[in-house]
Amino acid sequence: MPQTTVKDRVIAKIKRSTSPVFLRKEFDRLGDYRQVSRAVNEVTASGVLLRVGFGLYVKARASSLDGQPVPTTTLLNIGLEVMRKIGVEADIGNDAKDLREGRSTQVPMLPIINIGRSRVSRKIAIGKREIVYEKG
């Protein structure tokens, strides 16, 4: 009977998960630190995962335009899920909230997350597009 490799276990965890976002520490129990790091890097290189920050990964799919890996969800949803996983109470920015509640017709161009009184310096980005944090 063939042994399952760490890479196989990482891929199985990704497929089982309902969340599109993964922290690096979620894979730690699948094997030794170096083995898991190597497996996550291989999975990222194959296009199943996309690195969006230090120790942050998101499920990816092939783009219909050029075949490059793109995230399965929006950058704003990725940011909100990351904040939930690291224990920070966050919501969409005030401009997006105004749009959602009908107080404005302006569509915000940047993905803004309101982090309240929390202190967050984590950079979350896909390519050149980056999450902006808002206090309040």
C-alpha positions as CSV (number, residue, x, y, z in Angstrom):
1,M,0.0,0.0,0.0
2,P,1.6,3.3,-1.0
3,Q,2.4,5.9,1.6
4,T,0.6,9.3,1.4
5,T,3.1,12.1,1.0
6,V,2.9,15.4,2.8
7,K,2.1,17.0,-0.5
8,D,-0.9,14.6,-0.9
9,R,-2.1,15.5,2.6
10,V,-1.8,19.2,1.9
11,I,-3.8,18.9,-1.3
12,A,-6.4,16.8,0.5
13,K,-6.8,19.4,3.2
14,I,-7.2,22.1,0.6
15,K,-9.9,20.2,-1.2
16,R,-11.8,19.3,2.0
17,S,-11.8,22.8,3.4
18,T,-14.8,25.1,2.8
19,S,-12.7,28.2,3.5
20,P,-10.7,29.6,0.6
21,V,-8.0,31.1,2.9
22,F,-5.3,29.2,4.7
23,L,-2.7,30.3,7.2
24,R,0.6,28.5,7.1
25,K,0.1,27.1,10.7
26,E,-3.0,25.2,9.5
27,F,-0.7,22.8,7.7
28,D,1.7,22.3,10.6
29,R,0.2,19.1,11.9
30,L,0.6,17.4,8.5
31,G,4.3,16.7,8.9
32,D,7.7,18.2,9.7
33,Y,8.0,22.0,9.3
34,R,10.4,21.7,6.3
35,Q,8.4,19.0,4.7
36,V,5.2,21.0,4.9
37,S,7.0,24.1,3.7
38,R,8.3,22.2,0.7
39,A,4.9,20.7,0.0
40,V,3.1,24.1,0.2
41,N,5.7,25.6,-2.1
42,E,5.1,22.8,-4.6
43,V,1.4,23.1,-4.4
44,T,1.7,26.9,-4.9
45,A,4.0,26.4,-7.9
46,S,1.4,24.0,-9.5
47,G,-1.3,26.6,-9.2
48,V,-3.6,25.0,-6.6
49,L,-2.7,27.7,-4.0
50,L,-1.8,31.4,-4.4
51,R,0.4,33.2,-1.9
52,V,-1.2,36.5,-0.8
53,G,0.9,37.4,2.1
54,F,3.4,36.2,4.7
55,G,2.1,32.8,5.7
56,L,-1.2,33.4,3.8
57,Y,-2.5,31.3,1.0
58,V,-5.8,31.2,-0.9
59,K,-7.3,28.6,-3.2
60,A,-6.7,29.3,-6.8
61,R,-8.0,28.3,-10.2
62,A,-6.7,28.8,-13.7
63,S,-7.7,32.1,-15.4
64,S,-9.9,31.8,-18.5
65,L,-7.9,34.5,-20.2
66,D,-4.3,33.4,-19.9
67,G,-4.3,30.2,-17.7
68,Q,-2.4,31.9,-14.8
69,P,-3.6,31.1,-11.2
70,V,-6.2,33.5,-9.9
71,P,-8.0,33.4,-6.5
72,T,-11.4,31.8,-6.2
73,T,-12.8,34.7,-4.3
74,T,-12.4,38.5,-4.2
75,L,-9.5,40.3,-2.4
76,L,-12.0,41.9,0.0
77,N,-13.4,38.5,1.0
78,I,-9.9,37.1,1.4
79,G,-9.0,40.0,3.8
80,L,-12.1,39.6,5.9
81,E,-11.5,35.8,6.2
82,V,-7.9,36.4,7.2
83,M,-9.0,38.8,9.9
84,R,-11.5,36.3,11.2
85,K,-8.8,33.6,11.3
86,I,-6.3,35.7,13.2
87,G,-8.9,36.9,15.6
88,V,-9.4,40.5,14.5
89,E,-13.0,41.8,14.4
90,A,-13.3,43.4,11.0
91,D,-15.9,44.6,8.5
92,I,-16.0,46.2,5.1
93,G,-15.0,49.8,4.9
94,N,-17.3,52.7,5.5
95,D,-17.6,53.6,1.8
96,A,-18.6,50.1,0.9
97,K,-21.0,50.0,3.8
98,D,-22.6,53.2,2.6
99,L,-23.0,51.8,-0.9
100,R,-24.5,48.6,0.5
101,E,-27.0,50.4,2.6
102,G,-28.1,52.8,-0.1
103,R,-26.6,56.0,1.4
104,S,-24.2,56.5,-1.6
105,T,-23.8,55.6,-5.2
106,Q,-20.0,55.8,-5.2
107,V,-18.3,52.5,-5.7
108,P,-15.0,52.3,-3.8
109,M,-12.1,51.5,-6.0
110,L,-9.9,50.0,-3.2
111,P,-10.6,47.0,-1.1
112,I,-10.9,48.6,2.3
113,I,-11.4,46.8,5.6
114,N,-12.4,48.5,8.8
115,I,-10.4,47.0,11.6
116,G,-11.9,49.1,14.4
117,R,-9.4,49.7,17.2
118,S,-7.2,46.8,16.3
119,R,-3.6,47.2,15.2
120,V,-2.9,45.2,12.1
121,S,0.2,45.6,9.9
122,R,-0.2,42.4,7.8
123,K,0.1,43.0,4.1
124,I,-2.4,41.2,2.0
125,A,-2.0,41.6,-1.7
126,I,-2.6,39.9,-5.1
127,G,-0.2,41.2,-7.6
128,K,-0.2,45.0,-7.2
129,R,-3.7,45.1,-5.6
130,E,-3.5,45.4,-1.8
131,I,-5.9,45.5,1.1
132,V,-6.2,49.0,2.8
133,Y,-7.0,49.2,6.5
134,E,-9.3,51.7,8.0
135,K,-9.6,52.6,11.7
136,G,-12.9,53.5,13.3
